[in-house]
């Protein structure tokens, strides 16, 4: 029988670049937008580092990299067209990273509350997670429209954990980019950084507490962080 040693702890996950490898569909939509405007496509791998800032930032940087001036007046129409295209292709190629389902199941069996805290809109996040049969693992999926502030504000994480029925004082963030580590620091939460995500900043420079090279390392990283935390608490009482 699995020991429920994570009872009372909440693990909050970023979505793009942490739980799901989404860059092929996001950059695919960007490239269809560029082609429609007579611009060259963005290289798939180099553009993947633009994903963490959201769809608007992806669009703007994509157009600027293609040599087109960014017209803020046209931004709402471009954004709407981007979202419409992305919805049609949201899970053409997007897949969970190796080990995601198995790891989530083990964490839940150990008593952890699981939630998603993402800067992707909640409806799009749920649409993607539903298509990949991942929604069932999470107590709540919280995009920026469902909380009081978006990452890197710690309010995003605190609100998401609270909505999930957890305690923000007993929560760990798992992400891949600066908005994740920034939000974790602001919320005074421990943070695990995935090196396989979409950060333009080297993962070791993001300021997380521990790096993982595979999603399958999440559980071990959580155990190590909590072990260190409990030791520090014990020493503080000596």
Secondary structure as UniProt FT lines:
FT   TURN            5..8
FT   STRAND          10..13
FT   TURN            17..19
FT   STRAND          20..21
FT   HELIX           23..36
FT   TURN            37..38
FT   HELIX           44..47
FT   HELIX           48..53
FT   HELIX           55..65
FT   TURN            66..67
FT   HELIX           72..74
FT   HELIX           75..88
FT   TURN            89..91
FT   STRAND          95..96
FT   TURN            98..99
FT   HELIX           100..109
FT   TURN            110..111
FT   STRAND          113..117
FT   HELIX           122..131
FT   TURN            132..133
FT   HELIX           135..137
FT   STRAND          140..142
FT   HELIX           144..146
FT   TURN            151..152
FT   HELIX           154..163
FT   TURN            164..165
FT   HELIX           168..170
FT   STRAND          171..175
FT   HELIX           178..186
FT   TURN            187..188
FT   STRAND          190..194
FT   TURN            195..196
FT   HELIX           203..205
FT   STRAND          210..212
FT   HELIX           215..217
FT   HELIX           218..236
//
